[in-house]
Amino acid sequence: MGYQGGTVVQQQILFKMLLAKHVN
C-alpha cells in the first residue's frame, strides 16, 4: 500500500483509523 503524493496528515489519519479498527 503505497500512496504517492499523499500528505503526512492523511497518512496519520489512516494510521489512526487502522489502529482504532484493530483495537475495536
C-alpha positions in Angstrom: 0.0 0.0 0.0 2.0 3.0 -1.2 0.4 6.4 -1.6 2.2 8.7 -3.9 1.7 12.4 -3.3 -0.1 11.8 -0.1 0.1 14.2 2.8 1.6 13.2 6.1 -1.7 14.3 7.8 -3.6 11.9 5.6 -1.2 9.1 6.4 -1.5 9.8 10.1 -5.3 9.7 9.9 -5.2 6.4 8.0 -2.9 5.0 10.6 -5.1 6.1 13.5 -8.1 4.6 11.7 -6.3 1.4 11.2 -5.3 1.3 14.9 -8.8 2.1 16.0 -10.1 -0.7 13.8 -7.5 -3.1 15.2 -8.4 -2.3 18.8 -12.1 -2.5 18.3 
